[in-house]
Structure formats: structure tokens, C-alpha cells
């Protein structure tokens, strides 16, 4: 594309026929003039802001800089995956640690949300295309209801109404399910905590080996199919290598994994009853509410994306596959889904990004995600500019990484045209 | 074999009369046919093992979903209607929705559903916030004008829709501002000297350029003079309206709340972000590198950060950015944040429309001698914007739902206002919170559902227009 698309071209003949003042009409001169003017305006605007800000900070006696990151904050963070992974024993905790904990918690809820939303969204999306009225009706009501109410309201609903519903036992009681291995009460969901015993490393190595062998197997199966036309059951082979092999090793080494159940005290002083701190694995209700709200809300959008993607595959493709005698399942797997994915992936990317960005709503129910930690730190230190800049940069980085990754996937799946 | 194209009539295998019209197969009509089409097809195939397993799974799934869906919907109906507390003859407060065991008036043992007396008592708060009771006609008038204006501009059968749209975009904001705030503000003296002068100079230069007075230099930039001049003139008229004393009591934005704030934030966000978004979309498609880079950076920055960080930025950092001593309205801060955020999304929507316009349109316009801005204004934008109306409505739905986030920075939008009543001990019951959430959900659902239906019908209409 050249500049002539937007500005009428002025060849040398036209320019020559004009008087000297026609420099004003020269597209090149005009474009340079406009760009310089715009840049000057933008730079002047930013300079004005910087000048005002420094004046304001001086007037209000606010110190600035990033030195506060090494200070010790005056608040504690709830025990979550973040605090568990960030071992700070033996030194004072700093604001930097606080932010890192938040970052891990954000990633945790984002990953959980992405996985759940994808699964639920694909299922609901397929239901939306079903000829079965019950499936169609259920999925339609689901999509309309969740898409048309605010996410924040849904978070509040799960946190304040559903997880604190009258039937939910208080901190001294519990409901148990899955053969007494999981328990639920108002303080969260408790499960057994895996404690690896000596010798567990072998199982981990077996997983790595299984993945490596799967890659080799896939490569070999492709080559064989190209050469002889014979197919190899890659999926079951992969299941055997990635699940079966480690399981075998695990059993052969004598099951070196102990499950520590959550410690529940039923008698003794009333205030000491209930689940004891630091035993078992705990999903705090804030995380559950945020996870449920984010994934169910986003699943409604993903369902519509999936539906549109499947509808976008020409019916002739399915019919041709049937005419070739390809079975229903293979038709779906080899013909419809690969083509539907091309339509699905770009909008799916932005939904994954939305989950990450929307996880910042955690601040409303005090789940210690990245933005909540930023906000608490902001209240404590008053370093508004620094902290908000950090927050924006972090989310921006998430966005850029996700879209770069998805662009790569998209380019791999793109239709190769003649 | 004869080579004649018409076979003789006497041949035995040629029919001489029409075949009788048979009724459709019995299993495609009536109740059975309906059930077969809608349920049984997917679950009655037991011809082999695989199909049987699939059929059985389908039956289980259908039964489960039917049970789950019906029980949920029935639970909701029971909570809202059957068990809901409808009567409150004594004018009691929380006692109206508590059983006798809990210290209330309802008989023990009966399930308590939605607490409607609580909603009735707080309805004004939910809609207007703490807007003075004597002045409620003003927001009501704004709501009425808004409703009439929307019907006028959005319903395709109304006459003079363009005039309606122009009034809604230009005059309505001013009227709403004056009515809701009461106007009577004061502007610094220098404003009244500088602003009208600048406006007059720019408009004058634009006029001179069009008339060919002042030579090439003025003519070359007459479009820019004219555009910026009109913008300044609009601000001037707005400022005049805002500073005139209309005899209305002033109502500070701190007293606004509920649905009123939600609508103000959403509508301002969308109307202000549309022109900004158009400019950014044009900038992103520009061939001038500086313009393009700045537009891309702006769009990607705002799209890459969560709205909540933007709102925090506007509420905490914006006051620091302005000259010392400038005081800044809380609502305005949120509005600026929302507008900047929404304009980035709007820019992407508009860009989609711009990309859908064939290049031949631009080239045709240029071959007729139209300038870039004339081409954009007269040829490209009218087509592109019509194409993206559904996208704009969808952005609006998203923005409308996102206005709930302003409650996190301490403003009282609908959700914030309803949540604030949960702390009111005179209405503290176990059902208050669910009732409040239900009301908010119902209001948002109605608005968003109507908007999405409108966008779908527009989409259908547009597709029909383009399919030949």
C-alpha cells in the first residue's frame, strides 16, 4: 500500500503546473507536517502531565520511587498457592514478595478458569447445536442468563449467596463427599494433601520419559503412515506412555506418596473445633467463587464462539466425508473440528485474555490476586503511580504473551492456500 | 429405440394421470413425529454396541439436564413468587421477612422467599440513589426523553431518524446535564475571553478558506480549521448551558446513585467513545507512520489492561496529572476512565467496518476528486458504521455490564447502591442479599437481553441488504 491510497497523488507534472505556494498541497510535505504536529502535541501533553505530577507530588509531600518494594508491609496475606510457593522463611517479607504472591494467585485462577471455561464452553456450544430440545433449551437458557448479567454480580452471587447459603455448614461443621476424602464448609473446600515419599522422583521421571516417547512415537507413526498408509492408534499409545508408564513405575516403587487428610477436630473447646490450620489442602471460598464465576461466565461466551465455528464449516464437507465412507467420529475429528478451530481460535484467544483481565475483580471479594495485593499495598504506602504502573505493565505483559502465543497457534492452523 | 425427444403416449410405462398424494409418513407427524425430531432421534439407536452406549448416555444426560433445569427454574419461581413475602400490612421492616423464631412476623416452619417489602422500601434508592425527593421529576424527565429519543432513532419505521440521532448526540447530553446537575456552574474568567475568541478565529479561518479568501495557506487547512472550530463551538455552547442559572436546585453527583449512575456512565462512555473510536480506527489504518504507531499503541494499551486498573488510575492518578489546585469530580474521573477504555474497543469495532468496505469505494471517490476527509465522511464512514451497528451494540452491552466495576472505586451504581443496603440493619435478614442480587440481575438481564435482540435483528437486516 502506498501513500496514494489516501492522499490524491501529485505527480511531477501536477506539481510543476501549480504556483510556488503549492508546497502546501504536496502530500509528502503535508504528511510530514501533520505527523510532526501530532508528535509535538503528544510530547507536549505528556510533558505537561509529568510537570503537573511532580509539582503535585512536591506540594503533597509524597515521596516517589520504587524503593518501597524492599520494605516490610504491615499486613498478612491469606495462605494460598502463592504464599505456599513463595517460601520466605528466614527473612522479612517485602512488598515485592507480596506482589509475587499475588501474581502466582492470579496465574492460578486464570489457568483454572481457562481450563474449566474451555471444557464447559465446548460442551454447552455443542449442546446449542443439538437436535435434542432438552439439550438445546438448557444451553440456550444458560448462555442468555450468564451472558446478560454482570460478572461482578455473578462473583458476588457465588461468594455471598451460594457459598454462604443456609445449608452450608459453619466453621465447626462439614459436609463430606467422595468417600470422606473431601470436605466442605464455610471456610472452604478441604482435600487430602499429597506428601511425596523417597522414591517418588522415579514416577516424575517416568512422566517426562512418557512425554518424550510420545513425541518420538508420533513422529514415527507419521512417517510410517506417509510411507505405508497404515495408521497407528496415537491417542491410546500416548495414554499408555504418559499415564500407564508412570503408574506402573509408581506401583513398582511401592506407591511412594502419602495423602495427608485435613485434620478435623470434633470435640474439645468450641473455638478449637473444626479444621486445623495448615493441614490438608484448602481451597479458600474466595478462590472457589472467583473460579466458578469466571469460568461459567466466560463459558457462555466460548459456547457461542464454538457454535459459530462449527456452523461455519460448510455442510458439503461433512457430506463429502460421509460419501467417502468416513465414520461419524472420524468425520468430526478429522474434517469438522480442524476447520472449525480456524474460526474458533482468534476469538477464543480474546476470551482467555478476558479471563486473565477479569480475574482482577478478585479485589471485590478480597481474593489475594495480583491486583488486590497492589491495591492493599497502595493503601499502605500511598505510592499510587508506581503501583498502578506496575499493575498495568503486568497485565499488558500477560496480554502480549497470550496474543503472541495464540498468533503462533493460529498461524500453524491457518488454511494453506494455493 | 426411436430418436424422437417425445415418447408416444401409448407406451405402457408412461403415466397418464398424477400419482395420488400420500399423507406424510406416520412417524414424522403429530406428537410422535415431534418427539422423534426433538428427542428420540438421538437416543433410540440400539443397532450396535457403540450406538447403544451413545443412546443410553444421551438418555441419562437428557434426563439429568431436564431434572436439573426444571428444579432450578422451579426453585427460582418458588423463591420469587410462592415463598416470596408480598404483603406487609403493618409496615414492619426486617420483621416482615423473618419467622417468629427469628424474631419476625412470619409463622414458624414456612420457607421464606424473596423479601419484596425490602425492595419496595428501597426502590427509590435503587433507581435514583440519594437524589433529593423533591427533584425526582428531573431524572424522570431525562429517562423519558432518553426513552423517546431511543425509540425515535432506533426504530426503523420512525420518520426523520437522522434528525433524531443528531438531537440525541448533540442536544440530549446538554439537556440531561442541565437537568441532572441543575447547572449554574461557574467557569474561570479567562475561559470566557480565550474560548470564544479561539472559536471565532478558527471558524472564521475555515469560512475564509472555503470562500477562497486569504490564499492557499488558509484554503489548504480550511477543513481542519472548520472541524476543530465546530468542536470548540460545541464546548462553548455546552459551557454556556452549564453556567446559566436555569432556576434549578443544584444536585451534586455525590447524591446520584443506582440505575441513574449506571445509565449515565454507560451512555456517556458509549457516546463519547464513538467519535474517539472512529478517529483511532482511522488512525490505525492511516499510511502516516506516526499516526498509525500512536493509534496502535493507544488501542493496544487500553485493551491490554483490565478496566479496574483503568478506574483506579483515573480515580487515584488523574488528580495528580492536572495542575495543582484543580479539583475534580469523582463521577467525571470514572467517566474519563470508562471513555478511554471503551474508545479502544470501539476503535477495533469500527476498524472491522472500515476493512469491510471494498477499496473500489475509496478509489471511486478519489477519482471523482474528493479529498481524504470528504471520502471518509461521505463515502466510507456511512457504509462502515452501518455495517458495525451490531458490533457497537455488543460493545455497549459489555460496557453496560462493566459499569458495575465503578462500585469498587466507591461509587454507587446500581450494584453498589443495592450492596450498600445490605449493611442496613433494619433490613438485615437471610433473604435480603439474594433478593437484592435478584433485582440487580433482573434489571441488567432485561436491558442486555433487549439490546442483544436489537443487535441480532439489525444483523439479520444488514445481511439481507448485502445478499443479492
Boltz contact constraints between the chains, C-beta under 6 A:
constraints:
  - contact:
      token1: [A, 3]
      token2: [B, 287]
      max_distance: 6.0
  - contact:
      token1: [A, 6]
      token2: [B, 287]
      max_distance: 6.0
  - contact:
      token1: [A, 6]
      token2: [B, 372]
      max_distance: 6.0
  - contact:
      token1: [A, 7]
      token2: [B, 372]
      max_distance: 6.0
  - contact:
      token1: [A, 21]
      token2: [B, 216]
      max_distance: 6.0
  - contact:
      token1: [A, 24]
      token2: [B, 216]
      max_distance: 6.0
  - contact:
      token1: [A, 24]
      token2: [B, 220]
      max_distance: 6.0
  - contact:
      token1: [A, 31]
      token2: [B, 288]
      max_distance: 6.0
  - contact:
      token1: [A, 35]
      token2: [B, 288]
      max_distance: 6.0
  - contact:
      token1: [A, 35]
      token2: [B, 290]
      max_distance: 6.0
  - contact:
      token1: [A, 38]
      token2: [B, 290]
      max_distance: 6.0
  - contact:
      token1: [A, 39]
      token2: [B, 290]
      max_distance: 6.0
  - contact:
      token1: [A, 49]
      token2: [B, 321]
      max_distance: 6.0
  - contact:
      token1: [A, 52]
      token2: [B, 321]
      max_distance: 6.0
  - contact:
      token1: [A, 52]
      token2: [B, 322]
      max_distance: 6.0
  - contact:
      token1: [A, 52]
      token2: [B, 323]
      max_distance: 6.0
  - contact:
      token1: [A, 53]
      token2: [B, 320]
      max_distance: 6.0
  - contact:
      token1: [A, 53]
      token2: [B, 321]
      max_distance: 6.0
  - contact:
      token1: [A, 55]
      token2: [B, 324]
      max_distance: 6.0
  - contact:
      token1: [A, 56]
      token2: [B, 320]
      max_distance: 6.0
  - contact:
      token1: [A, 56]
      token2: [B, 324]
      max_distance: 6.0
  - contact:
      token1: [A, 59]
      token2: [B, 324]
      max_distance: 6.0
  - contact:
      token1: [A, 132]
      token2: [B, 39]
      max_distance: 6.0
  - contact:
      token1: [A, 132]
      token2: [B, 42]
      max_distance: 6.0
  - contact:
      token1: [A, 133]
      token2: [B, 38]
      max_distance: 6.0
  - contact:
      token1: [A, 134]
      token2: [B, 62]
      max_distance: 6.0
  - contact:
      token1: [A, 134]
      token2: [B, 65]
      max_distance: 6.0
  - contact:
      token1: [A, 134]
      token2: [B, 66]
      max_distance: 6.0
  - contact:
      token1: [A, 138]
      token2: [B, 65]
      max_distance: 6.0
  - contact:
      token1: [A, 138]
      token2: [B, 69]
      max_distance: 6.0
  - contact:
      token1: [A, 148]
      token2: [B, 445]
      max_distance: 6.0
  - contact:
      token1: [A, 148]
      token2: [B, 448]
      max_distance: 6.0
  - contact:
      token1: [A, 148]
      token2: [B, 449]
      max_distance: 6.0
  - contact:
      token1: [A, 149]
      token2: [B, 441]
      max_distance: 6.0
  - contact:
      token1: [A, 149]
      token2: [B, 444]
      max_distance: 6.0
  - contact:
      token1: [A, 149]
      token2: [B, 445]
      max_distance: 6.0
  - contact:
      token1: [A, 150]
      token2: [B, 401]
      max_distance: 6.0
  - contact:
      token1: [A, 150]
      token2: [B, 404]
      max_distance: 6.0
  - contact:
      token1: [A, 150]
      token2: [B, 444]
      max_distance: 6.0
  - contact:
      token1: [A, 152]
      token2: [B, 404]
      max_distance: 6.0
  - contact:
      token1: [A, 153]
      token2: [B, 415]
      max_distance: 6.0
  - contact:
      token1: [A, 153]
      token2: [B, 440]
      max_distance: 6.0
  - contact:
      token1: [A, 153]
      token2: [B, 441]
      max_distance: 6.0
  - contact:
      token1: [A, 157]
      token2: [B, 437]
      max_distance: 6.0
  - contact:
      token1: [A, 160]
      token2: [B, 433]
      max_distance: 6.0
  - contact:
      token1: [A, 161]
      token2: [B, 433]
      max_distance: 6.0
  - contact:
      token1: [A, 161]
      token2: [B, 434]
      max_distance: 6.0
  - contact:
      token1: [A, 357]
      token2: [B, 306]
      max_distance: 6.0
  - contact:
      token1: [A, 360]
      token2: [B, 306]
      max_distance: 6.0
  - contact:
      token1: [A, 360]
      token2: [B, 308]
      max_distance: 6.0
  - contact:
      token1: [A, 364]
      token2: [B, 408]
      max_distance: 6.0
  - contact:
      token1: [A, 384]
      token2: [B, 316]
      max_distance: 6.0
  - contact:
      token1: [A, 384]
      token2: [B, 317]
      max_distance: 6.0
  - contact:
      token1: [A, 385]
      token2: [B, 317]
      max_distance: 6.0
  - contact:
      token1: [A, 388]
      token2: [B, 312]
      max_distance: 6.0
  - contact:
      token1: [A, 388]
      token2: [B, 313]
      max_distance: 6.0
  - contact:
      token1: [A, 391]
      token2: [B, 309]
      max_distance: 6.0
  - contact:
      token1: [A, 392]
      token2: [B, 305]
      max_distance: 6.0
  - contact:
      token1: [A, 392]
      token2: [B, 309]
      max_distance: 6.0
  - contact:
      token1: [A, 395]
      token2: [B, 305]
      max_distance: 6.0
  - contact:
      token1: [A, 395]
      token2: [B, 306]
      max_distance: 6.0
  - contact:
      token1: [A, 396]
      token2: [B, 304]
      max_distance: 6.0
  - contact:
      token1: [A, 396]
      token2: [B, 305]
      max_distance: 6.0
  - contact:
      token1: [A, 399]
      token2: [B, 304]
      max_distance: 6.0
